[in-house]
Amino acid sequence: MSDALTYRAAGVDIDAGNAVVERIKPLVKRTFRPEVMGGLGGFGGLFDLSGRYKEPVLVSGTDGVGTKLKLAQILGRHDTIGIDLVGMCVNDVLVQGAEPLFFLDYFATGKLDVETTVAVVGGIARGCELAGCALIGGETAEMPDMYPPGEYDLAGFTVGAVEKSRMLSGDAIVAGDVILGVASSGPHSNGYSLIRRILERAGNPLDLDLGGVKLADTLIAPTTIYVKSMLDLLKEGPVHGMAHITGGGLKENIVRVVPGGLGIALDASAIVLPPVFDWLMREGNVAREEMWRTFNCGIGFTVILPRDAVAAASALLAKHGLASSVIGEIVPAQGDERVHIG
């Protein structure tokens, strides 16, 4: 019959999906750890946890990359947004001292473009390599009429593990501990709805030079993955707490790991805005308070530790290529006001 319908005619190309799977197999295989059982193609990813922990606590996290996807699609640069996806998930579970073990991704689009999809998944695989976790599964969904042409959406999920006795709960944090701020690569994956509005107001000057780097390159720079450096730090010295600076910025994230009765005092003069944040604040006429609660302001991760442990911690992080500096301290809380920036 001439009017017979097929799945392809309805907008779903199974052959394109199969082509993506074949292209990503070698990328995914590079992320595998000895604990991975089987390969791609099963109904579930398998990971053997036996023999690694006495009292394992599993720590899970899920996230996306927000409207940074819009910027990636505008620029036509799809090879690093997957690193962002991994970073947003693994840095979160790291806060509790957990080592990310494996990762799964979800990629959804209206019409599957093989090259774009392979570039995105390649970035996810690279992010997993940087985090030391295995990409053991995922889903590529082609959904006609759900997304405009050329657009796609991403979500990720990770599971980590930590020995129960070594889990970071924040209970060890005391007044007098210092807050060590660890540098970010840029805005990471937060605040992009505001960033895009500022770009529009400024006439989208993506080629603008900011200290030798184009604005576009700074904004698309992938989220720093702190896993290997922080796991090393946890082995070497006393760490009382950690915080991943994401949505809510410096104002709302650090205090999340601080016990009741204590607060944080951040030294604004110790937080020097990198050029991209300085430009965003000036061009968007963004109040400093709004900067603190929207962006990481150049600090992507924080470590709470005793003052006498700072020098050794900074030296170790420097070996991993990460700049750090003391940006504040833990103080007794004053009423309901637990965060002071001054």
Contacts in CASP RR format, 6 or more apart in sequence:
PFRMAT RR
TARGET T0000
AUTHOR 0000-0000-0000
METHOD contacts of the structure
MODEL  1
MSDALTYRAAGVDIDAGNAVVERIKPLVKRTFRPEVMGGLGGFGGLFDLS
GRYKEPVLVSGTDGVGTKLKLAQILGRHDTIGIDLVGMCVNDVLVQGAEP
LFFLDYFATGKLDVETTVAVVGGIARGCELAGCALIGGETAEMPDMYPPG
EYDLAGFTVGAVEKSRMLSGDAIVAGDVILGVASSGPHSNGYSLIRRILE
RAGNPLDLDLGGVKLADTLIAPTTIYVKSMLDLLKEGPVHGMAHITGGGL
KENIVRVVPGGLGIALDASAIVLPPVFDWLMREGNVAREEMWRTFNCGIG
FTVILPRDAVAAASALLAKHGLASSVIGEIVPAQGDERVHIG
7 14 0 8 1.000
8 14 0 8 1.000
8 15 0 8 1.000
10 144 0 8 1.000
11 111 0 8 1.000
11 142 0 8 1.000
11 144 0 8 1.000
12 142 0 8 1.000
12 144 0 8 1.000
13 111 0 8 1.000
13 112 0 8 1.000
13 142 0 8 1.000
16 112 0 8 1.000
16 114 0 8 1.000
16 142 0 8 1.000
17 112 0 8 1.000
17 114 0 8 1.000
17 117 0 8 1.000
17 140 0 8 1.000
17 142 0 8 1.000
19 114 0 8 1.000
20 112 0 8 1.000
20 114 0 8 1.000
20 117 0 8 1.000
20 118 0 8 1.000
20 121 0 8 1.000
20 140 0 8 1.000
21 40 0 8 1.000
21 41 0 8 1.000
21 140 0 8 1.000
23 114 0 8 1.000
23 118 0 8 1.000
24 40 0 8 1.000
24 118 0 8 1.000
24 121 0 8 1.000
24 122 0 8 1.000
24 125 0 8 1.000
25 40 0 8 1.000
27 118 0 8 1.000
27 121 0 8 1.000
27 122 0 8 1.000
27 125 0 8 1.000
28 40 0 8 1.000
28 121 0 8 1.000
28 125 0 8 1.000
28 135 0 8 1.000
28 137 0 8 1.000
29 39 0 8 1.000
30 125 0 8 1.000
30 129 0 8 1.000
31 103 0 8 1.000
31 125 0 8 1.000
31 128 0 8 1.000
31 129 0 8 1.000
31 132 0 8 1.000
31 133 0 8 1.000
31 134 0 8 1.000
31 135 0 8 1.000
32 39 0 8 1.000
32 134 0 8 1.000
32 136 0 8 1.000
33 101 0 8 1.000
33 102 0 8 1.000
33 132 0 8 1.000
33 133 0 8 1.000
33 134 0 8 1.000
35 47 0 8 1.000
35 48 0 8 1.000
35 49 0 8 1.000
35 52 0 8 1.000
35 101 0 8 1.000
35 134 0 8 1.000
36 46 0 8 1.000
36 47 0 8 1.000
36 48 0 8 1.000
36 102 0 8 1.000
36 134 0 8 1.000
36 136 0 8 1.000
37 45 0 8 1.000
37 46 0 8 1.000
37 47 0 8 1.000
37 48 0 8 1.000
38 45 0 8 1.000
38 46 0 8 1.000
39 45 0 8 1.000
39 136 0 8 1.000
40 137 0 8 1.000
44 136 0 8 1.000
44 137 0 8 1.000
45 102 0 8 1.000
45 104 0 8 1.000
45 136 0 8 1.000
45 137 0 8 1.000
46 136 0 8 1.000
47 101 0 8 1.000
47 102 0 8 1.000
47 134 0 8 1.000
47 136 0 8 1.000
47 159 0 8 1.000
49 56 0 8 1.000
49 101 0 8 1.000
49 161 0 8 1.000
52 161 0 8 1.000
53 161 0 8 1.000
53 163 0 8 1.000
54 163 0 8 1.000
54 164 0 8 1.000
55 163 0 8 1.000
55 164 0 8 1.000
55 165 0 8 1.000
56 161 0 8 1.000
56 162 0 8 1.000
56 163 0 8 1.000
56 164 0 8 1.000
57 98 0 8 1.000
57 161 0 8 1.000
57 162 0 8 1.000
57 163 0 8 1.000
57 164 0 8 1.000
57 167 0 8 1.000
58 159 0 8 1.000
58 160 0 8 1.000
58 161 0 8 1.000
59 93 0 8 1.000
59 96 0 8 1.000
59 97 0 8 1.000
59 98 0 8 1.000
59 159 0 8 1.000
59 160 0 8 1.000
59 161 0 8 1.000
59 162 0 8 1.000
60 93 0 8 1.000
60 157 0 8 1.000
60 158 0 8 1.000
60 159 0 8 1.000
60 160 0 8 1.000
61 89 0 8 1.000
61 92 0 8 1.000
61 93 0 8 1.000
61 157 0 8 1.000
61 158 0 8 1.000
61 159 0 8 1.000
62 89 0 8 1.000
62 155 0 8 1.000
62 156 0 8 1.000
62 157 0 8 1.000
62 158 0 8 1.000
63 85 0 8 1.000
63 88 0 8 1.000
63 89 0 8 1.000
63 92 0 8 1.000
63 155 0 8 1.000
63 156 0 8 1.000
64 85 0 8 1.000
64 88 0 8 1.000
64 89 0 8 1.000
64 154 0 8 1.000
64 155 0 8 1.000
64 156 0 8 1.000
64 189 0 8 1.000
65 81 0 8 1.000
65 82 0 8 1.000
65 84 0 8 1.000
65 85 0 8 1.000
65 88 0 8 1.000
65 154 0 8 1.000
65 189 0 8 1.000
66 189 0 8 1.000
66 192 0 8 1.000
67 191 0 8 1.000
67 192 0 8 1.000
67 193 0 8 1.000
67 196 0 8 1.000
68 81 0 8 1.000
68 84 0 8 1.000
68 187 0 8 1.000
68 189 0 8 1.000
68 192 0 8 1.000
68 220 0 8 1.000
69 81 0 8 1.000
69 151 0 8 1.000
69 152 0 8 1.000
69 153 0 8 1.000
69 154 0 8 1.000
70 192 0 8 1.000
70 196 0 8 1.000
71 192 0 8 1.000
71 195 0 8 1.000
71 196 0 8 1.000
71 219 0 8 1.000
71 220 0 8 1.000
72 78 0 8 1.000
72 80 0 8 1.000
72 81 0 8 1.000
72 220 0 8 1.000
73 150 0 8 1.000
73 151 0 8 1.000
73 152 0 8 1.000
75 206 0 8 1.000
75 216 0 8 1.000
75 220 0 8 1.000
77 220 0 8 1.000
78 116 0 8 1.000
78 119 0 8 1.000
78 120 0 8 1.000
79 119 0 8 1.000
79 120 0 8 1.000
79 122 0 8 1.000
79 123 0 8 1.000
80 123 0 8 1.000
80 126 0 8 1.000
80 220 0 8 1.000
80 221 0 8 1.000
80 222 0 8 1.000
81 120 0 8 1.000
81 123 0 8 1.000
81 154 0 8 1.000
81 220 0 8 1.000
81 222 0 8 1.000
82 105 0 8 1.000
82 120 0 8 1.000
82 121 0 8 1.000
82 122 0 8 1.000
82 123 0 8 1.000
82 124 0 8 1.000
82 126 0 8 1.000
82 127 0 8 1.000
82 154 0 8 1.000
82 222 0 8 1.000
83 123 0 8 1.000
83 124 0 8 1.000
83 126 0 8 1.000
83 127 0 8 1.000
83 130 0 8 1.000
83 222 0 8 1.000
83 223 0 8 1.000
83 225 0 8 1.000
84 188 0 8 1.000
84 189 0 8 1.000
84 222 0 8 1.000
84 223 0 8 1.000
85 105 0 8 1.000
85 124 0 8 1.000
85 154 0 8 1.000
85 155 0 8 1.000
85 156 0 8 1.000
86 103 0 8 1.000
86 123 0 8 1.000
86 124 0 8 1.000
86 127 0 8 1.000
86 128 0 8 1.000
86 130 0 8 1.000
86 131 0 8 1.000
86 133 0 8 1.000
86 156 0 8 1.000
86 158 0 8 1.000
86 225 0 8 1.000
87 127 0 8 1.000
87 131 0 8 1.000
87 189 0 8 1.000
87 223 0 8 1.000
87 224 0 8 1.000
87 225 0 8 1.000
88 188 0 8 1.000
88 189 0 8 1.000
88 223 0 8 1.000
88 246 0 8 1.000
89 100 0 8 1.000
89 103 0 8 1.000
89 156 0 8 1.000
89 157 0 8 1.000
89 158 0 8 1.000
90 100 0 8 1.000
90 103 0 8 1.000
90 131 0 8 1.000
90 133 0 8 1.000
90 158 0 8 1.000
90 225 0 8 1.000
90 227 0 8 1.000
91 223 0 8 1.000
91 225 0 8 1.000
91 226 0 8 1.000
91 227 0 8 1.000
91 244 0 8 1.000
91 246 0 8 1.000
91 301 0 8 1.000
92 244 0 8 1.000
92 246 0 8 1.000
93 100 0 8 1.000
93 158 0 8 1.000
93 159 0 8 1.000
93 160 0 8 1.000
94 100 0 8 1.000
94 226 0 8 1.000
94 227 0 8 1.000
94 230 0 8 1.000
94 231 0 8 1.000
94 242 0 8 1.000
94 244 0 8 1.000
95 168 0 8 1.000
95 241 0 8 1.000
95 242 0 8 1.000
95 243 0 8 1.000
95 244 0 8 1.000
95 257 0 8 1.000
96 162 0 8 1.000
96 167 0 8 1.000
96 168 0 8 1.000
96 169 0 8 1.000
96 242 0 8 1.000
97 162 0 8 1.000
97 166 0 8 1.000
97 167 0 8 1.000
97 168 0 8 1.000
97 230 0 8 1.000
97 231 0 8 1.000
97 234 0 8 1.000
97 242 0 8 1.000
98 160 0 8 1.000
98 161 0 8 1.000
98 162 0 8 1.000
98 167 0 8 1.000
99 133 0 8 1.000
99 160 0 8 1.000
99 161 0 8 1.000
99 162 0 8 1.000
99 227 0 8 1.000
99 231 0 8 1.000
100 131 0 8 1.000
100 132 0 8 1.000
100 133 0 8 1.000
100 158 0 8 1.000
100 159 0 8 1.000
100 160 0 8 1.000
100 227 0 8 1.000
101 133 0 8 1.000
101 134 0 8 1.000
101 158 0 8 1.000
101 159 0 8 1.000
101 160 0 8 1.000
101 161 0 8 1.000
102 133 0 8 1.000
102 134 0 8 1.000
102 135 0 8 1.000
102 136 0 8 1.000
102 158 0 8 1.000
102 159 0 8 1.000
102 160 0 8 1.000
103 124 0 8 1.000
103 128 0 8 1.000
103 131 0 8 1.000
103 133 0 8 1.000
103 134 0 8 1.000
103 135 0 8 1.000
103 136 0 8 1.000
103 137 0 8 1.000
103 156 0 8 1.000
103 157 0 8 1.000
103 158 0 8 1.000
104 135 0 8 1.000
104 136 0 8 1.000
104 137 0 8 1.000
104 138 0 8 1.000
104 139 0 8 1.000
104 156 0 8 1.000
104 157 0 8 1.000
104 158 0 8 1.000
105 121 0 8 1.000
105 124 0 8 1.000
105 135 0 8 1.000
105 137 0 8 1.000
105 138 0 8 1.000
105 139 0 8 1.000
105 154 0 8 1.000
105 155 0 8 1.000
105 156 0 8 1.000
105 157 0 8 1.000
106 138 0 8 1.000
106 139 0 8 1.000
106 141 0 8 1.000
106 154 0 8 1.000
106 155 0 8 1.000
106 156 0 8 1.000
106 157 0 8 1.000
107 117 0 8 1.000
107 120 0 8 1.000
107 121 0 8 1.000
107 138 0 8 1.000
107 139 0 8 1.000
107 140 0 8 1.000
107 141 0 8 1.000
107 152 0 8 1.000
107 153 0 8 1.000
107 154 0 8 1.000
108 140 0 8 1.000
108 141 0 8 1.000
108 143 0 8 1.000
108 146 0 8 1.000
108 147 0 8 1.000
108 152 0 8 1.000
108 153 0 8 1.000
108 154 0 8 1.000
109 117 0 8 1.000
109 141 0 8 1.000
109 142 0 8 1.000
109 143 0 8 1.000
109 147 0 8 1.000
109 150 0 8 1.000
109 151 0 8 1.000
109 152 0 8 1.000
109 153 0 8 1.000
110 142 0 8 1.000
110 143 0 8 1.000
110 144 0 8 1.000
110 145 0 8 1.000
110 146 0 8 1.000
110 147 0 8 1.000
110 149 0 8 1.000
110 150 0 8 1.000
110 151 0 8 1.000
110 152 0 8 1.000
111 142 0 8 1.000
111 144 0 8 1.000
111 149 0 8 1.000
111 150 0 8 1.000
112 140 0 8 1.000
112 142 0 8 1.000
113 150 0 8 1.000
116 150 0 8 1.000
116 152 0 8 1.000
117 140 0 8 1.000
117 152 0 8 1.000
120 152 0 8 1.000
120 154 0 8 1.000
121 140 0 8 1.000
124 135 0 8 1.000
125 135 0 8 1.000
127 225 0 8 1.000
128 134 0 8 1.000
128 135 0 8 1.000
130 225 0 8 1.000
130 227 0 8 1.000
130 228 0 8 1.000
131 225 0 8 1.000
131 227 0 8 1.000
131 228 0 8 1.000
132 227 0 8 1.000
132 228 0 8 1.000
133 158 0 8 1.000
133 160 0 8 1.000
133 227 0 8 1.000
147 153 0 8 1.000
162 168 0 8 1.000
166 234 0 8 1.000
168 239 0 8 1.000
168 240 0 8 1.000
168 241 0 8 1.000
168 242 0 8 1.000
168 257 0 8 1.000
170 240 0 8 1.000
170 241 0 8 1.000
170 257 0 8 1.000
170 258 0 8 1.000
170 259 0 8 1.000
170 304 0 8 1.000
171 259 0 8 1.000
172 240 0 8 1.000
172 241 0 8 1.000
173 240 0 8 1.000
173 241 0 8 1.000
173 257 0 8 1.000
173 258 0 8 1.000
173 259 0 8 1.000
173 262 0 8 1.000
173 304 0 8 1.000
173 330 0 8 1.000
174 240 0 8 1.000
174 262 0 8 1.000
174 330 0 8 1.000
175 262 0 8 1.000
175 330 0 8 1.000
175 331 0 8 1.000
175 332 0 8 1.000
176 307 0 8 1.000
176 329 0 8 1.000
176 330 0 8 1.000
176 331 0 8 1.000
177 240 0 8 1.000
177 304 0 8 1.000
177 305 0 8 1.000
177 306 0 8 1.000
177 307 0 8 1.000
177 329 0 8 1.000
177 330 0 8 1.000
178 304 0 8 1.000
178 305 0 8 1.000
178 306 0 8 1.000
178 307 0 8 1.000
178 310 0 8 1.000
178 326 0 8 1.000
178 328 0 8 1.000
178 329 0 8 1.000
178 330 0 8 1.000
179 254 0 8 1.000
179 264 0 8 1.000
179 266 0 8 1.000
179 302 0 8 1.000
179 303 0 8 1.000
179 304 0 8 1.000
179 326 0 8 1.000
179 327 0 8 1.000
179 328 0 8 1.000
179 329 0 8 1.000
179 330 0 8 1.000
180 302 0 8 1.000
180 303 0 8 1.000
180 304 0 8 1.000
180 305 0 8 1.000
180 310 0 8 1.000
180 313 0 8 1.000
180 314 0 8 1.000
180 324 0 8 1.000
180 325 0 8 1.000
180 326 0 8 1.000
180 327 0 8 1.000
181 299 0 8 1.000
181 300 0 8 1.000
181 301 0 8 1.000
181 302 0 8 1.000
181 303 0 8 1.000
181 324 0 8 1.000
181 325 0 8 1.000
181 326 0 8 1.000
181 327 0 8 1.000
182 226 0 8 1.000
182 299 0 8 1.000
182 300 0 8 1.000
182 301 0 8 1.000
182 302 0 8 1.000
182 303 0 8 1.000
182 317 0 8 1.000
182 322 0 8 1.000
182 323 0 8 1.000
182 324 0 8 1.000
183 224 0 8 1.000
183 298 0 8 1.000
183 299 0 8 1.000
183 300 0 8 1.000
183 322 0 8 1.000
183 323 0 8 1.000
183 324 0 8 1.000
184 223 0 8 1.000
184 224 0 8 1.000
184 245 0 8 1.000
184 296 0 8 1.000
184 298 0 8 1.000
184 299 0 8 1.000
184 300 0 8 1.000
184 301 0 8 1.000
185 221 0 8 1.000
185 222 0 8 1.000
185 223 0 8 1.000
185 224 0 8 1.000
186 218 0 8 1.000
186 219 0 8 1.000
186 221 0 8 1.000
186 274 0 8 1.000
186 276 0 8 1.000
186 277 0 8 1.000
186 296 0 8 1.000
186 298 0 8 1.000
187 195 0 8 1.000
187 219 0 8 1.000
187 276 0 8 1.000
187 277 0 8 1.000
187 280 0 8 1.000
187 295 0 8 1.000
187 296 0 8 1.000
188 223 0 8 1.000
188 224 0 8 1.000
188 245 0 8 1.000
188 246 0 8 1.000
188 296 0 8 1.000
188 300 0 8 1.000
189 223 0 8 1.000
189 246 0 8 1.000
190 246 0 8 1.000
190 247 0 8 1.000
190 248 0 8 1.000
190 249 0 8 1.000
190 294 0 8 1.000
190 295 0 8 1.000
190 296 0 8 1.000
191 247 0 8 1.000
191 294 0 8 1.000
191 295 0 8 1.000
194 280 0 8 1.000
194 286 0 8 1.000
194 294 0 8 1.000
195 219 0 8 1.000
195 280 0 8 1.000
198 280 0 8 1.000
198 283 0 8 1.000
198 284 0 8 1.000
198 286 0 8 1.000
199 205 0 8 1.000
199 206 0 8 1.000
201 283 0 8 1.000
201 284 0 8 1.000
202 283 0 8 1.000
202 284 0 8 1.000
205 215 0 8 1.000
206 214 0 8 1.000
206 215 0 8 1.000
206 216 0 8 1.000
206 219 0 8 1.000
207 214 0 8 1.000
207 215 0 8 1.000
207 216 0 8 1.000
208 214 0 8 1.000
208 215 0 8 1.000
208 279 0 8 1.000
209 215 0 8 1.000
210 218 0 8 1.000
210 275 0 8 1.000
210 276 0 8 1.000
210 279 0 8 1.000
211 275 0 8 1.000
213 275 0 8 1.000
215 276 0 8 1.000
215 279 0 8 1.000
218 275 0 8 1.000
218 276 0 8 1.000
219 276 0 8 1.000
224 300 0 8 1.000
224 301 0 8 1.000
224 322 0 8 1.000
226 244 0 8 1.000
226 300 0 8 1.000
226 301 0 8 1.000
226 322 0 8 1.000
228 320 0 8 1.000
229 316 0 8 1.000
229 317 0 8 1.000
229 320 0 8 1.000
229 321 0 8 1.000
229 322 0 8 1.000
230 242 0 8 1.000
230 301 0 8 1.000
230 303 0 8 1.000
232 316 0 8 1.000
232 320 0 8 1.000
233 239 0 8 1.000
233 303 0 8 1.000
233 313 0 8 1.000
233 316 0 8 1.000
233 317 0 8 1.000
236 312 0 8 1.000
236 313 0 8 1.000
236 316 0 8 1.000
237 305 0 8 1.000
237 309 0 8 1.000
237 312 0 8 1.000
237 313 0 8 1.000
238 305 0 8 1.000
238 306 0 8 1.000
238 309 0 8 1.000
239 303 0 8 1.000
239 304 0 8 1.000
239 305 0 8 1.000
239 309 0 8 1.000
239 313 0 8 1.000
240 304 0 8 1.000
240 305 0 8 1.000
240 306 0 8 1.000
241 257 0 8 1.000
241 303 0 8 1.000
241 304 0 8 1.000
241 305 0 8 1.000
242 257 0 8 1.000
242 301 0 8 1.000
242 302 0 8 1.000
242 303 0 8 1.000
242 304 0 8 1.000
243 253 0 8 1.000
243 254 0 8 1.000
243 256 0 8 1.000
243 257 0 8 1.000
243 301 0 8 1.000
243 302 0 8 1.000
243 304 0 8 1.000
244 253 0 8 1.000
244 300 0 8 1.000
244 301 0 8 1.000
245 253 0 8 1.000
245 254 0 8 1.000
245 296 0 8 1.000
245 299 0 8 1.000
245 300 0 8 1.000
245 301 0 8 1.000
245 302 0 8 1.000
246 253 0 8 1.000
246 296 0 8 1.000
247 253 0 8 1.000
247 294 0 8 1.000
248 293 0 8 1.000
248 294 0 8 1.000
249 292 0 8 1.000
249 293 0 8 1.000
249 294 0 8 1.000
249 295 0 8 1.000
249 296 0 8 1.000
249 297 0 8 1.000
250 266 0 8 1.000
250 271 0 8 1.000
250 292 0 8 1.000
250 293 0 8 1.000
250 296 0 8 1.000
250 297 0 8 1.000
250 299 0 8 1.000
250 341 0 8 1.000
251 289 0 8 1.000
251 292 0 8 1.000
251 293 0 8 1.000
251 339 0 8 1.000
251 341 0 8 1.000
252 293 0 8 1.000
252 339 0 8 1.000
253 302 0 8 1.000
254 264 0 8 1.000
254 266 0 8 1.000
254 302 0 8 1.000
254 304 0 8 1.000
254 339 0 8 1.000
255 263 0 8 1.000
255 264 0 8 1.000
255 338 0 8 1.000
255 339 0 8 1.000
257 304 0 8 1.000
258 264 0 8 1.000
258 304 0 8 1.000
258 330 0 8 1.000
258 338 0 8 1.000
260 333 0 8 1.000
260 338 0 8 1.000
261 332 0 8 1.000
261 333 0 8 1.000
261 338 0 8 1.000
262 330 0 8 1.000
262 331 0 8 1.000
262 332 0 8 1.000
262 333 0 8 1.000
262 338 0 8 1.000
263 330 0 8 1.000
263 331 0 8 1.000
263 332 0 8 1.000
263 333 0 8 1.000
263 338 0 8 1.000
263 339 0 8 1.000
263 340 0 8 1.000
264 328 0 8 1.000
264 329 0 8 1.000
264 330 0 8 1.000
264 331 0 8 1.000
264 338 0 8 1.000
264 339 0 8 1.000
264 340 0 8 1.000
265 328 0 8 1.000
265 329 0 8 1.000
265 330 0 8 1.000
265 331 0 8 1.000
265 340 0 8 1.000
265 341 0 8 1.000
265 342 0 8 1.000
266 327 0 8 1.000
266 328 0 8 1.000
266 339 0 8 1.000
266 340 0 8 1.000
266 341 0 8 1.000
266 342 0 8 1.000
267 326 0 8 1.000
267 327 0 8 1.000
267 328 0 8 1.000
267 342 0 8 1.000
268 288 0 8 1.000
268 341 0 8 1.000
268 342 0 8 1.000
269 342 0 8 1.000
270 325 0 8 1.000
270 326 0 8 1.000
270 327 0 8 1.000
270 328 0 8 1.000
271 297 0 8 1.000
271 298 0 8 1.000
271 299 0 8 1.000
271 327 0 8 1.000
273 281 0 8 1.000
273 291 0 8 1.000
273 297 0 8 1.000
273 298 0 8 1.000
274 298 0 8 1.000
277 291 0 8 1.000
277 295 0 8 1.000
277 297 0 8 1.000
277 298 0 8 1.000
280 286 0 8 1.000
280 291 0 8 1.000
280 295 0 8 1.000
281 288 0 8 1.000
281 291 0 8 1.000
286 294 0 8 1.000
291 297 0 8 1.000
292 341 0 8 1.000
299 327 0 8 1.000
302 327 0 8 1.000
303 313 0 8 1.000
303 324 0 8 1.000
304 330 0 8 1.000
305 313 0 8 1.000
310 326 0 8 1.000
313 324 0 8 1.000
314 324 0 8 1.000
314 325 0 8 1.000
317 323 0 8 1.000
317 324 0 8 1.000
318 324 0 8 1.000
331 340 0 8 1.000
334 340 0 8 1.000
END
